[in-house]
């Protein structure tokens, strides 16, 4: 039983890493990406190939997967962000990018095509994923509270006004995209070394949609909201696995309910911090001396 819960928590945290990275890009610059599964795939295959064929150290391979995803993020981001594509056109461009990467992985010899890559070393465990998750959350929080993060928020609220104030839209959006691509690559590397087998069909548009849904449902403008949403979106289908196909129906209803009753997302622009817990503790203590 412990191994089962440990496995669900490990999967949840891998999704948290990818979702928090996407939250920095989509939630704080306002551009939707429907091809982030491609960055996860690039990280997974880079890390998996390095350890499988070349016996590279796991941590080096994991970092290489993140770096490779970041470089590809620059390659796809430069023409699309330089052209100042609007949100819907940018989403379509990333959708095409995701499909192109999947088809490429299905036709390369080193990826072994649609058969996939079996027998990848099992290196990922719960403590490893927990450490990477904490590092990613810490870096993301510092990025959001830096002048680049504040500029990204200004771009999201009104990019025309932000540009007139002297903010370079291309630089801000490119930094956010590269950061989200690197975190997606790290998540992919951890995933590959946890399941020990990867194939292109694991990184389709459905995965990109799930990551984007986590950001929107958690709250565009929050980091802890998308992180908790990612955990819920992994844990709920697992908890309802006994219900067979109906668990997917429940998953869909959960998304619809969040959008109807909390259109701004579970947390909106709020974050869970130490002050949140301190204020909650003060409120609980005050309930003992006067009516709540």
C-alpha positions, -999 to +999 in steps of 0.1 A: +000+000+000+028+024+008+045+017-025+012+025-043+007+059-025+044+066-030+040+060-067+010+082-071+028+110-052+059+106-074+038+109-105+019+139-091+052+157-083+065+150-118+034+167-132+038+195-107+073+203-121+060+205-156+028+224-146+047+250-125+070+257-155+041+261-178+024+284-152+054+308-154+049+311-191+011+309-196+000+322-163+024+352-162+027+362-199-008+352-211+003+331-240-011+295-243+011+266-253-005+235-266+027+217-274+045+214-241+043+176-243+070+180-269+094+196-243+086+167-219+093+142-247+126+159-256+138+158-220+126+122-216+144+109-247+176+129-242+180+117-206+169+081-215+192+078-246+222+092-226+218+067-198+207+038-221+232+039-249+261+059-234+259+050-196+260+087-187+254+095-150+217+100-142+220+135-128+241+147-158+216+131-182+187+147-163+203+182-166+211+175-203+175+167-209+165+201-194+191+219-213+181+203-246+145+212-240+155+248-233+175+250-265+146+237-285+125+263-267+148+290-281+145+275-316+107+274-316+103+306-295+126+329-316+105+330-348+071+328-331+077+354-303+097+376-327+067+377-350+045+388-320+019+361-327-013+366-307-023+341-281-045+320-304-020+319-333+008+311-309-012+282-295-018+268-330+020+272-337+029+253-306+003+226-314+020+221-347+054+220-330+042+193-306+029+171-335+061+176-355+083+164-325+061+134-320+063+124-357+101+129-356+105+107-326+085+080-344+109+080-374+143+083-358+165+052-354+181+063-321+146+066-305+137+032-319+106+047-335+071+037-324+085+007-305+098+030-279+128+028-256+126+000-230+149-009-202+158+027-191+176+026-157+153+030-127+168+061-110+139+082-101+123+078-066+102+100-044+130+118-026+147+127-059+114+141-074+107+159-041+142+177-042+137+187-079+102+199-072+114+221-043+142+236-064+118+243-094+093+260-070+120+281-054+134+292-088+099+299-102+090+320-071+122+340-073+116+345-111+081+358-105+092+382-078+121+395-098+118+425-122+114+401-150+084+385-133+068+418-126+074+427-163+058+394-173+027+403-152+025+437-169+027+420-203-001+396-194-024+424-182-019+447-212+010+440-235+004+472-255+007+494-224+037+473-212+055+479-245+048+516-243+064+516-209+096+503-224+092+465-216+107+443-242+079+418-250+102+394-268+128+392-240+103+386-213+083+360-232+114+342-243+129+339-208+095+326-196+093+301-224+128+288-219+123+284-182+091+264-188+108+243-215+137+234-191+113+224-163+093+203-188+125+186-199+134+178-162+099+164-157+104+142-188+138+129-176+124+120-142+094+103-159+116+082-182+137+070-153+107+062-132+086+042-157+117+027-174+100+028-208+090+056-231+074+058-266+061+087-287+025+079-280+030+089-243+036+126-254+006+135-274-016+166-274-036+150-245-006+155-222-002+192-233-039+197-227-036+182-192-007+205-183-026+236-196-058+225-178-038+223-146-026+259-150-060+273-159-078+253-131-052+262-105-053+299-114-034+320-140-014+342-117-005+316-091+022+290-087+008+270-058-026+268-074-014+250-106+008+228-084-021+216-063-043+213-094-017+190-110-017+168-079-055+167-079-056+158-116-033+128-111-047+117-077-085+118-086-083+095-116-062+071-095-087+072-066-115+065-091-097+037-109-122+011-095-149+030-115-132+020-148-141+043-177-164+065-154-133+079-138-125+098-170-161+111-169-156+123-133-124+140-144-142+159-171-170+170-147-143+181-122-129+204-148-163+218-158-172+224-121-140+243-115-146+265-146-183+271-136-178+279-099-142+292-100-136+307-134-105+325-121-091+291-110-088+275-076-064+301-063-068+329-088-039+353-081-033+340-045-004+320-032+000+297-002+028+311+019+039+310+056+017+340+062-013+320+050-007+293+075+001+319+103-032+338+096-051+305+096-036+295+129-045+329+144-080+325+132-083+290+147-069+303+181-093+333+181-122+309+177-115+295+211-119+329+228-147+345+207-172+335+181-156+327+148 
